[in-house]
Amino acid sequence: MKKFTEQELQEYLLQQFPKENERCEWKEFKNLKHSIASQAGEDVISYVSAISNMKGGHLVLGVKDTTLEIVGIQDFHTYNPENIKIRLINDCPNLVSEGLLVEEFQTLESSKWIWVIHIPKHPFRQPVYAHKKAWQRLGDSLVELTQARKEAILYEVKPTDDWSAVILPEATIEDLDVQALKKARFEFQKRNPKYAPELDQWDDVKFLDKARLTIKGKITRACMMLLGKEEEEHFLNSTVKIRWTLRTLDNQDKDFEVFSIPLILAVDEVFTKIRNLKYRYLRPGTLFPDEVLRYAPFTIRELLNNAIAHQDYTKGARINVVEFEDDHLVFSNYGAFLPKSVEEVVLSDSPEEVYRNPYLVEAMKNLDMIETQGGGIRKIFNFQRKRFFPMPDYDLSDGKVKVTILGKVLDEEFANILVQNPDLSLEEIIAMDKVQKKMPLTNEEYNYLKKKQFISGRKPNIYLSEKVIAPINNENLRQEYIRNRGFDDQYCKDLILEYLAKWGKANRRQIENLIWDKLSDVLSEDRKKNKVGNLLSALRIQGKIKSVGFGTWEPVKPE
């Protein structure tokens, strides 16, 4: 047990656990009898599950949630720092004891007790449960483990389980493609100019070792994938392939081609198959159209190379590139997305910590196929931003990664917003892009956009706010804003009362027809019906109307 003055303890906690996030929670929990295992999603074991299912972390008990003000644990029930660990392990299946620690603190002058529970990361490929559910933190709340996070845990890769680093004992340098080797040398020199003076003196054996393609002269799967002759694909069980498909917008196949090894050449071949035509659009305030390629060449290559680098080759599946005519591209590969989220990768702009095929990734970096220090995905988002095109869509379901890139302006009004607001951060644009596409926002994104006054409405019926739209001077946007906002409740109530006063009575269908187009366009049909019901209930409670049966309403005459 450690003792501090209250001020010293406050400073210590703020230094060690400065903010709440996926790895740290502050909870008041003054009474442990009713806090350890009581209400699912709100008790200690739920938070232990959530923190463990990310990277592990800390749960601070006896402090205010938002301020870290020390209130102290006042009733320990029968718990102490040792037996609480046994309770947590029993109530949280898969929670490991190694690294599970409870630190105890006491303030000298006020004798307030604080516990810090240090929680280990979940075991390899095993989520930690509480109340028969696996939990995670999303925004400010605990939710049941999302499918994407669950798959990331279930398909975790151990550094020692590197499919791409396996040596092919029967393969030799003779099994490598001459043109692929030549291109590999060129790209290696471009990425590593320090070796330029001596590179021409290296034989193939030395070059391949230096480029991390071979191990002491022995051919690896990574080497065969990138540089192997097509006829030697049997070394890889003929599973390493890329399929390009051309489809119409109504999903009818028009053409396809399958590409095999060597992938260092196949990437260029796939790139040339994609019809990257020019796209023209008018910016507001000019008569001269902007002209850009539908897809930034970097975007195509980065997404294709990412699919190669992160494919789970044990599944025996192909990498797919689907081109929808003059509209969008879809890249997909098997294997769960290993980082916590796409947004985290984009906004942190740092290299990923874990790769599915680390040996292959290192070789691809050396051959200038993927970014060295991370940031490739962020660049893709920024290329879309510069074009005023929608942000990439990532679908991480079913143990796959599917990325959709639109090669056009999806919504001219939204593009105008980007033009008129050049200072928007990438984080803000990503969140507002979800509003444009009517995709759900996390609590964190919703609260952030609300605080910035970029959106109006309440979840899930959210739309862009007057603050964003007003500077653009676009009549369509202004009309859309009014339609999205709808008229306020009092206006609709007054219409109902005026109708009943004039015509004596009205049934539900007549009332719906009266105010339907006055309700917000972001409401679904069911929600509009609920809204009408709520307005009628409110008027009834206020004593202004009454039901006379069969869904018919009359005004209440004043006495």
Secondary structure as the mmCIF struct_conf table of DSSP 4:
data_model
#
loop_
_struct_conf.conf_type_id
_struct_conf.id
_struct_conf.beg_label_comp_id
_struct_conf.beg_label_asym_id
_struct_conf.beg_label_seq_id
_struct_conf.end_label_comp_id
_struct_conf.end_label_asym_id
_struct_conf.end_label_seq_id
STRN STRN1 LYS A 2 PHE A 4
HELX_RH_AL_P HELX_RH_AL_P1 GLU A 6 GLN A 16
BEND BEND1 PHE A 17 PHE A 17
BEND BEND2 LYS A 19 LYS A 19
STRN STRN2 ASN A 21 ASN A 21
TURN_TY1_P TURN_TY1_P1 GLU A 22 ARG A 23
STRN STRN3 CYS A 24 LYS A 27
STRN STRN4 ASN A 31 ASN A 31
HELX_RH_3T_P HELX_RH_3T_P1 LEU A 32 HIS A 34
TURN_TY1_P TURN_TY1_P2 SER A 35 SER A 35
BEND BEND3 ILE A 36 GLN A 39
TURN_TY1_P TURN_TY1_P3 ALA A 40 GLU A 42
BEND BEND4 ASP A 43 ASP A 43
HELX_RH_AL_P HELX_RH_AL_P2 VAL A 44 SER A 52
TURN_TY1_P TURN_TY1_P4 ASN A 53 LYS A 55
STRN STRN5 GLY A 57 LEU A 61
BEND BEND5 GLY A 62 GLY A 62
STRN STRN6 VAL A 63 VAL A 63
TURN_TY1_P TURN_TY1_P5 ASP A 65 THR A 67
STRN STRN7 ILE A 70 ILE A 70
STRN STRN8 ASP A 75 ASP A 75
TURN_TY1_P TURN_TY1_P6 HIS A 77 THR A 78
TURN_TY1_P TURN_TY1_P7 PRO A 81 GLU A 82
HELX_RH_AL_P HELX_RH_AL_P3 ASN A 83 ASP A 91
BEND BEND6 CYS A 92 CYS A 92
TURN_TY1_P TURN_TY1_P8 PRO A 93 ASN A 94
BEND BEND7 SER A 97 SER A 97
TURN_TY1_P TURN_TY1_P9 GLU A 98 GLY A 99
STRN STRN9 LEU A 101 THR A 107
TURN_TY1_P TURN_TY1_P10 LEU A 108 SER A 110
STRN STRN10 TRP A 113 ILE A 119
HELX_LH_PP_P HELX_LH_PP_P1 PRO A 120 PRO A 123
TURN_TY1_P TURN_TY1_P11 PHE A 124 ARG A 125
STRN STRN11 TYR A 129 ALA A 130
TURN_TY1_P TURN_TY1_P12 HIS A 131 LYS A 132
STRN STRN12 LYS A 133 LEU A 138
TURN_TY1_P TURN_TY1_P13 GLY A 139 ASP A 140
STRN STRN13 SER A 141 GLU A 144
HELX_LH_PP_P HELX_LH_PP_P2 LEU A 145 THR A 146
HELX_RH_AL_P HELX_RH_AL_P4 GLN A 147 LEU A 154
TURN_TY1_P TURN_TY1_P14 TYR A 155 TYR A 155
TURN_TY1_P TURN_TY1_P15 PRO A 159 THR A 160
HELX_RH_3T_P HELX_RH_3T_P2 TRP A 163 ALA A 165
STRN STRN14 ILE A 167 ILE A 167
TURN_TY1_P TURN_TY1_P16 PRO A 169 GLU A 170
HELX_RH_3T_P HELX_RH_3T_P3 ILE A 173 ASP A 175
STRN STRN15 LEU A 176 LEU A 176
HELX_RH_AL_P HELX_RH_AL_P5 VAL A 178 ARG A 191
HELX_RH_3T_P HELX_RH_3T_P4 PRO A 193 TYR A 195
HELX_RH_AL_P HELX_RH_AL_P6 ALA A 196 LEU A 199
TURN_TY1_P TURN_TY1_P17 ASP A 200 GLN A 201
HELX_RH_AL_P HELX_RH_AL_P7 ASP A 204 LYS A 210
TURN_TY1_P TURN_TY1_P18 ALA A 211 ARG A 212
BEND BEND8 LEU A 213 LEU A 213
STRN STRN16 THR A 214 ILE A 215
TURN_TY1_P TURN_TY1_P19 LYS A 216 GLY A 217
STRN STRN17 LYS A 218 ILE A 219
STRN STRN18 THR A 220 THR A 220
HELX_RH_AL_P HELX_RH_AL_P8 ARG A 221 LEU A 227
STRN STRN19 GLY A 228 GLY A 228
HELX_RH_3T_P HELX_RH_3T_P5 GLU A 230 LEU A 236
TURN_TY1_P TURN_TY1_P20 ASN A 237 SER A 238
STRN STRN20 ILE A 242 ARG A 247
TURN_TY1_P TURN_TY1_P21 LEU A 249 ASP A 250
STRN STRN21 ASP A 253 PHE A 259
BEND BEND9 ILE A 261 ILE A 261
HELX_RH_AL_P HELX_RH_AL_P9 LEU A 263 LYS A 273
BEND BEND10 ILE A 274 ILE A 274
STRN STRN22 LYS A 278 TYR A 281
HELX_LH_PP_P HELX_LH_PP_P3 LEU A 282 ARG A 283
TURN_TY1_P TURN_TY1_P22 PRO A 284 GLY A 285
BEND BEND11 LEU A 287 PHE A 288
STRN STRN23 ASP A 290 LEU A 293
BEND BEND12 ARG A 294 TYR A 295
HELX_RH_AL_P HELX_RH_AL_P10 PRO A 297 HIS A 310
HELX_RH_3T_P HELX_RH_3T_P6 TYR A 313 LYS A 315
STRN STRN24 ILE A 319 PHE A 324
TURN_TY1_P TURN_TY1_P23 GLU A 325 ASP A 327
STRN STRN25 HIS A 328 TYR A 334
BEND BEND13 GLY A 335 GLY A 335
BEND BEND14 PRO A 339 LYS A 340
HELX_RH_AL_P HELX_RH_AL_P11 VAL A 342 SER A 348
BEND BEND15 SER A 350 SER A 350
BEND BEND16 GLU A 353 GLU A 353
BEND BEND17 ARG A 356 ASN A 357
HELX_RH_AL_P HELX_RH_AL_P12 PRO A 358 ASN A 366
TURN_TY1_P TURN_TY1_P24 LEU A 367 ASP A 368
BEND BEND18 MET A 369 ILE A 370
BEND BEND19 THR A 372 GLY A 374
HELX_RH_AL_P HELX_RH_AL_P13 GLY A 376 ARG A 387
TURN_TY1_P TURN_TY1_P25 PHE A 388 PHE A 388
HELX_LH_PP_P HELX_LH_PP_P4 PHE A 389 PRO A 392
STRN STRN26 ASP A 393 ASP A 395
TURN_TY1_P TURN_TY1_P26 ASP A 398 GLY A 399
STRN STRN27 LYS A 400 LEU A 406
BEND BEND20 LYS A 408 LYS A 408
BEND BEND21 LEU A 410 LEU A 410
HELX_RH_AL_P HELX_RH_AL_P14 GLU A 412 GLN A 420
TURN_TY1_P TURN_TY1_P27 PRO A 422 ASP A 423
HELX_RH_AL_P HELX_RH_AL_P15 LEU A 426 GLN A 436
TURN_TY1_P TURN_TY1_P28 LYS A 437 LYS A 438
HELX_LH_PP_P HELX_LH_PP_P5 MET A 439 THR A 442
HELX_RH_AL_P HELX_RH_AL_P16 ASN A 443 LYS A 451
TURN_TY1_P TURN_TY1_P29 LYS A 452 GLN A 453
STRN STRN28 ILE A 455 ARG A 458
TURN_TY1_P TURN_TY1_P30 LYS A 459 PRO A 460
STRN STRN29 ASN A 461 LEU A 464
HELX_RH_AL_P HELX_RH_AL_P17 GLU A 466 ILE A 469
HELX_RH_3T_P HELX_RH_3T_P7 ALA A 470 ILE A 472
HELX_RH_AL_P HELX_RH_AL_P18 GLU A 475 ARG A 485
HELX_RH_AL_P HELX_RH_AL_P19 ASP A 489 TRP A 503
BEND BEND22 GLY A 504 GLY A 504
STRN STRN30 ALA A 506 ASN A 507
HELX_RH_AL_P HELX_RH_AL_P20 ARG A 508 ILE A 515
HELX_RH_3T_P HELX_RH_3T_P8 TRP A 516 LYS A 518
BEND BEND23 LEU A 519 LEU A 519
TURN_TY1_P TURN_TY1_P31 ASP A 521 VAL A 522
BEND BEND24 LEU A 523 LEU A 523
HELX_RH_AL_P HELX_RH_AL_P21 GLU A 525 ILE A 541
TURN_TY1_P TURN_TY1_P32 GLN A 542 GLY A 543
BEND BEND25 LYS A 544 LYS A 544
STRN STRN31 ILE A 545 SER A 547
BEND BEND26 GLY A 549 GLY A 549
TURN_TY1_P TURN_TY1_P33 PHE A 550 GLY A 551
STRN STRN32 THR A 552 PRO A 555
HELX_LH_PP_P HELX_LH_PP_P6 VAL A 556 PRO A 558
#
